[in-house]
């Protein structure tokens, strides 16, 4: 039997149509990446973290209060230190509440991060012993 004598739709038919055209079902709107069929969600519709929800280090803004081991405010965040490209958190540049130069709290001393507060395992009396923050590197 030659290819010309076979019935359409046989296993050798590259289109695998079986003699009929395939039925193309349209996906409902939003079922494919290029057809969302809806407008972008508004910020109020997104699940944004609350003030006491844990967040990634990149969510913390300058001016966020820092609470020390004793539960006392020891300063505010001047900068979050890390590598954005690799998403590696190194620590916090703290502006001490008692004044003085900016200091660095290492990442391993940070116990929690929320948008309203950063908690650390550093006491108020230990701030002066931390390394000074050098913005130049």
Secondary structure per residue as TSV (DSSP state, phi and psi in degrees):
chain	resnum	aa	ss	phi	psi
A	1	X	-	360.0	135.5
A	2	X	-	-96.6	169.6
A	3	X	G	-60.5	-27.6
A	4	X	G	-74.9	-18.1
A	5	X	G	-96.2	-9.3
A	6	X	S	-76.7	154.0
A	7	X	-	-71.8	146.0
A	8	X	T	-62.4	146.6
A	9	X	T	89.7	6.2
A	10	X	-	-69.7	171.6
A	11	X	T	-61.5	-21.7
A	12	X	T	-85.2	-4.1
A	13	X	-	-80.4	111.5
A	14	X	T	-61.9	-26.1
A	15	X	T	-80.5	-17.4
A	16	X	-	47.0	40.9
A	17	X	-	-84.5	-22.5
A	18	X	T	64.9	26.8
A	19	X	T	86.5	-3.4
A	20	X	S	-129.9	157.8
A	21	X	-	-79.0	140.8
A	22	X	-	-68.0	149.6
A	23	X	-	-88.1	121.6
A	24	X	-	-97.2	107.1
A	25	X	-	-82.8	128.3
A	26	X	-	-73.8	136.6
A	27	X	-	-74.0	147.1
A	28	X	-	-68.9	154.5
A	29	X	T	-53.6	136.1
A	30	X	T	91.0	-0.7
A	31	X	S	-88.9	-1.7
A	32	X	B	-136.2	159.2
A	33	X	T	-64.4	-30.2
A	34	X	T	-95.6	5.0
A	35	X	B	-136.4	78.1
A	36	X	-	-79.8	-25.4
A	37	X	-	53.4	19.1
A	38	X	S	-143.1	156.9
A	39	X	-	-77.4	163.5
A	40	X	-	-62.3	145.2
A	41	X	-	-67.0	147.0
A	42	X	-	-80.2	157.6
A	43	X	G	-56.6	-37.6
A	44	X	G	-65.4	-21.4
A	45	X	G	-86.8	-17.1
A	46	X	S	-81.7	152.3
A	47	X	-	-87.4	92.5
A	48	X	-	-87.6	148.5
A	49	X	-	-66.4	142.8
A	50	X	-	-80.0	174.7
A	51	X	T	-64.6	-22.7
A	52	X	T	-110.0	8.3
A	53	X	S	-82.4	136.8
A	54	X	B	-62.3	140.8
A	55	X	-	-134.4	166.4
A	56	X	-	-73.6	158.8
A	57	X	G	-59.4	-28.8
A	58	X	G	-72.1	-12.3
A	59	X	G	-83.0	-17.4
A	60	X	-	-76.6	132.0
A	61	X	-	-104.1	156.9
A	62	X	T	-59.3	141.7
A	63	X	T	95.5	-8.2
A	64	X	-	-66.8	131.5
A	65	X	E	-63.8	145.2
A	66	X	E	-114.3	125.3
A	67	X	E	-106.2	131.0
A	68	X	-	-85.1	-175.8
A	69	X	T	-56.9	-36.4
A	70	X	T	-80.9	-1.6
A	71	X	S	86.5	14.4
A	72	X	-	-105.8	143.1
A	73	X	E	-69.0	122.0
A	74	X	E	-107.4	-5.1
A	75	X	E	162.5	-167.7
A	76	X	E	-130.0	158.5
A	77	X	E	-71.8	124.9
A	78	X	E	-92.1	-41.2
A	79	X	E	-159.8	146.9
A	80	X	E	-93.1	131.2
A	81	X	E	-104.4	123.3
A	82	X	E	-177.6	177.2
A	83	X	E	-106.8	107.5
A	84	X	T	-59.7	-44.9
A	85	X	T	-60.1	-39.2
A	86	X	T	-101.2	-2.9
A	87	X	T	55.5	46.6
A	88	X	E	-108.5	124.9
A	89	X	E	-91.8	125.6
A	90	X	E	-103.7	-31.5
A	91	X	E	160.6	-164.5
A	92	X	E	-129.8	134.6
A	93	X	E	-86.6	117.2
A	94	X	E	-105.1	137.5
A	95	X	E	-96.9	103.3
A	96	X	E	-60.4	141.0
A	97	X	T	-64.3	-31.4
A	98	X	T	-82.2	-0.4
A	99	X	-	89.6	-177.5
A	100	X	S	100.1	-177.4
A	101	X	S	-69.4	157.4
A	102	X	-	-64.0	143.9
A	103	X	E	-124.0	167.9
A	104	X	E	-115.2	125.9
A	105	X	E	-99.8	118.0
A	106	X	E	-64.0	151.9
A	107	X	G	-56.6	-35.1
A	108	X	G	-71.9	-7.2
A	109	X	G	-97.3	-2.2
A	110	X	E	-89.8	127.2
A	111	X	E	-102.6	-29.7
A	112	X	E	-156.0	148.7
A	113	X	E	-128.1	120.6
A	114	X	B	-131.2	166.8
A	115	X	S	-70.5	-16.1
A	116	X	S	-101.9	-16.1
A	117	X	-	-164.2	146.3
A	118	X	E	-114.8	129.9
A	119	X	E	-109.5	136.6
A	120	X	E	-133.6	159.8
A	121	X	S	-96.8	53.9
A	122	X	-	-129.4	132.6
A	123	X	-	-86.6	159.4
A	124	X	G	-58.0	-35.2
A	125	X	G	-74.9	-13.1
A	126	X	G	-91.7	-10.5
A	127	X	G	-57.1	-44.7
A	128	X	G	-62.3	-22.9
A	129	X	G	-87.4	-7.2
A	130	X	S	-76.6	156.2
A	131	X	-	-65.0	143.1
A	132	X	B	-71.7	146.0
A	133	X	-	-84.5	126.9
A	134	X	-	-115.9	105.2
A	135	X	T	-62.6	-23.5
A	136	X	T	-75.2	-16.8
A	137	X	-	137.6	360.0
